């Protein structure tokens, strides 16, 4: 089976028209096989784009893409539980569960497990597979040896395995919205200030060094994960799908570079150089994979 590229859900609060145009371009131009739709971070953002889901899904499928809908990664209130229940009732699309609350409604039904689940070992994978999970996107902080072990398990039990290979890494979720608090607002009256930071709001240390990134209730890495050099090694471990996390940069070109490396049309060094040209102001990282500081970069 040829290694697949996937486009993860948009984690940030972009205007509805910008999201729609992004997905239309991905549908028509990007060499990805699967696209994930849905609000993962904040349920308050959902109404802005809900009306476009059908149109976007149809356009993606017309472009030969598989569409998967994602659940929220943190479910706190009855309205969010109801939203999740409705999502899990979809019959025409696969659902990726990002919170255990979704599993209740998906039990016995084929579904995917997102990277916000702590699938750190084979027993967890086997347990979730027994409930109907057919595909797993692993947490981004796993080192190579863990990915290899889970790749063997995935092969043994016949499930798909996916790893994020590009974009800021989700590190934590909070019940409170730091994004709102930083602007003197509260979560219930945030006025959607997160829209002002389409790739997240950068946090600095006391020494004024860029440190982390905030996206509503989510804390992300400041660096961009970039595992372009590790693609073929992970494919040998049993990873079948490689996830690109959307940002405001040219994601079609990002996808082309990763596709060309997977297809051995260019080497990873050339792709790295071109990615640096596309994203000149933010450093790359691959430390988690190499079992060292997550924000660090280990040169090939």
LINKANOR-V686723 format. One record per pair of residues at least 24 apart in sequence whose C-alpha atoms are under 8 Angstrom apart, sorted by sequence separation. I is the first residue (numbers start at 0). J is the second residue. D is the distance in Angstrom with one decimal. If there is no record, write none. Layout:
i:j:d
I:J:D
I:J:D
//
This chain:
i:j:d
68:92:6.9
70:94:7.3
72:96:7.9
73:97:7.7
74:98:7.0
106:130:5.3
107:131:5.0
108:132:7.8
109:133:6.1
110:134:7.1
111:135:5.9
112:136:6.2
113:137:7.1
114:138:4.6
133:157:7.7
134:158:5.3
135:159:6.1
136:160:6.0
137:161:6.3
138:162:7.6
139:163:6.2
6:31:6.8
34:59:7.8
67:92:5.9
68:93:6.4
69:94:5.7
70:95:6.2
71:96:7.7
72:97:4.6
73:98:6.0
106:131:6.2
111:136:7.9
114:139:7.2
120:145:7.5
124:149:7.9
133:158:4.9
134:159:4.3
135:160:5.0
136:161:4.4
137:162:5.6
4:30:7.4
5:31:5.3
8:34:7.4
66:92:6.6
67:93:5.0
68:94:4.9
69:95:4.6
70:96:5.3
71:97:6.0
72:98:5.0
74:100:7.2
105:131:7.6
119:145:7.4
132:158:7.8
133:159:6.3
134:160:5.8
135:161:6.0
136:162:5.5
137:163:7.6
4:31:4.8
5:32:5.8
6:33:6.4
7:34:6.2
8:35:4.9
9:36:7.5
66:93:7.4
67:94:5.6
68:95:6.1
69:96:6.2
70:97:5.6
71:98:6.6
121:148:7.4
134:161:7.6
136:163:7.5
3:31:6.9
4:32:5.8
5:33:4.7
6:34:4.8
7:35:5.1
8:36:5.2
9:37:7.8
10:38:7.3
67:95:6.7
69:97:7.1
70:98:7.2
120:148:7.9
121:149:5.9
124:152:7.9
249:277:7.3
3:32:6.1
4:33:6.9
5:34:5.7
6:35:6.2
7:36:7.6
8:37:6.4
9:38:7.5
10:39:6.5
11:40:8.0
42:71:7.3
120:149:6.6
124:153:7.8
139:168:6.6
248:277:7.0
3:33:7.9
5:35:7.7
8:38:7.4
10:40:6.4
18:48:8.0
34:64:6.6
36:66:7.1
39:69:6.5
41:71:7.3
128:158:7.7
139:169:7.8
227:257:6.6
230:260:8.0
231:261:7.0
248:278:7.1
8:39:7.4
32:63:7.3
33:64:5.3
34:65:6.2
35:66:5.9
36:67:6.1
37:68:5.5
38:69:6.9
39:70:5.9
40:71:6.0
70:101:7.2
121:152:6.1
125:156:7.5
230:261:6.9
12:44:6.9
15:47:6.1
19:51:7.1
23:55:6.9
26:58:6.3
27:59:7.7
32:64:5.1
33:65:4.5
34:66:5.2
35:67:4.8
36:68:4.8
37:69:5.0
38:70:6.9
39:71:4.1
40:72:6.1
14:47:7.7
15:48:5.3
22:55:6.6
26:59:4.5
31:64:7.1
32:65:6.2
33:66:5.9
34:67:6.3
35:68:5.7
36:69:6.0
37:70:6.7
38:71:6.2
39:72:5.4
40:73:7.2
227:260:7.5
25:59:7.6
26:60:7.6
33:67:7.3
35:69:6.5
39:73:7.9
23:58:6.6
26:61:7.6
27:62:5.6
178:213:6.4
19:55:6.6
23:59:7.0
26:62:5.0
177:213:7.3
178:214:6.6
179:215:7.1
22:59:7.3
26:63:7.6
42:79:6.7
178:215:4.9
26:64:6.9
177:215:6.3
178:216:7.1
176:215:5.3
177:216:6.2
228:267:5.2
176:216:4.4
227:267:5.8
228:268:7.4
175:216:6.0
176:217:7.9
174:216:6.7
72:115:6.3
173:216:5.2
227:270:7.4
69:113:8.0
172:216:5.6
173:217:6.4
227:271:7.1
172:217:4.6
171:217:5.8
172:218:6.3
170:217:7.5
171:218:5.1
169:217:7.0
170:218:5.6
171:219:7.1
198:246:6.0
169:218:6.2
170:219:5.3
197:246:7.7
198:247:6.6
169:219:4.5
170:220:6.7
197:247:6.9
168:219:5.3
169:220:6.6
167:219:6.1
168:220:5.2
167:220:5.4
167:221:6.6
167:222:6.2
168:223:7.2
167:223:4.6
168:224:6.6
166:223:4.7
167:224:5.8
39:97:7.6
165:223:6.5
166:224:5.1
223:281:7.0
225:283:5.8
165:224:4.9
166:225:6.9
222:281:6.1
223:282:6.4
224:283:5.7
225:284:5.9
226:285:6.2
164:224:6.3
165:225:4.8
221:281:7.7
222:282:5.3
223:283:4.8
224:284:4.9
225:285:6.1
8:69:7.4
164:225:5.5
165:226:6.6
222:283:5.4
223:284:5.9
224:285:5.8
164:226:4.8
222:284:6.0
164:227:6.9
228:299:6.8
222:294:6.3
221:294:8.0
220:294:7.4
162:238:7.1
160:237:7.2
161:238:5.8
164:241:6.1
165:242:6.9
166:243:6.5
167:244:7.2
160:238:5.1
161:239:6.1
162:240:6.6
163:241:5.8
164:242:5.7
165:243:4.8
166:244:5.0
159:238:7.6
160:239:5.7
161:240:4.5
162:241:5.2
163:242:4.3
164:243:6.0
165:244:5.9
166:245:6.9
159:239:6.6
160:240:6.3
161:241:5.6
162:242:5.9
163:243:6.1
166:246:7.2
159:240:7.8
161:242:6.8
163:244:7.3
154:237:6.9
153:237:7.6
151:236:7.1
147:233:7.5
150:236:5.5
151:237:6.6
146:233:7.8
150:237:4.6
150:238:6.1
147:236:5.0
143:233:7.9
146:236:7.2
147:237:7.3
73:172:7.4
75:174:7.7
142:287:5.5
143:288:5.2
141:287:6.1
142:288:4.0
143:289:6.4
140:287:5.1
141:288:6.2
142:289:5.8
143:290:7.5
139:287:7.4
140:288:7.0
142:290:5.2
141:290:8.0
140:293:7.3
41:215:7.3
40:215:7.5
41:216:7.3
40:216:7.0
40:217:6.9
14:194:7.5
12:193:6.3
13:194:5.9
11:193:7.7
12:194:5.0
11:194:7.5
13:197:6.1
12:197:6.5
11:197:6.0
11:198:6.5
11:199:6.9
11:214:6.5
10:214:7.8
29:250:7.9
30:251:7.7
29:251:4.9
28:251:6.7
29:252:7.7
31:254:6.9
30:254:6.2
29:254:6.2
30:255:6.2
25:251:6.4
29:255:6.8
24:251:7.6
30:258:6.8
2:234:7.1
5:240:6.7
7:242:6.0
9:244:7.1
10:245:7.6
2:238:7.9
3:239:6.2
4:240:5.6
5:241:5.9
6:242:5.7
7:243:5.9
8:244:6.9
9:245:5.6
2:239:5.1
3:240:4.6
4:241:4.9
5:242:4.7
6:243:5.0
7:244:5.0
8:245:7.0
9:246:7.6
1:239:7.6
2:240:5.8
3:241:6.2
4:242:6.0
5:243:6.1
6:244:6.1
7:245:6.6
0:239:7.8
2:241:7.6
4:243:7.4
6:245:6.9
4:254:7.6
4:257:8.0
4:258:7.1
2:261:7.2
//
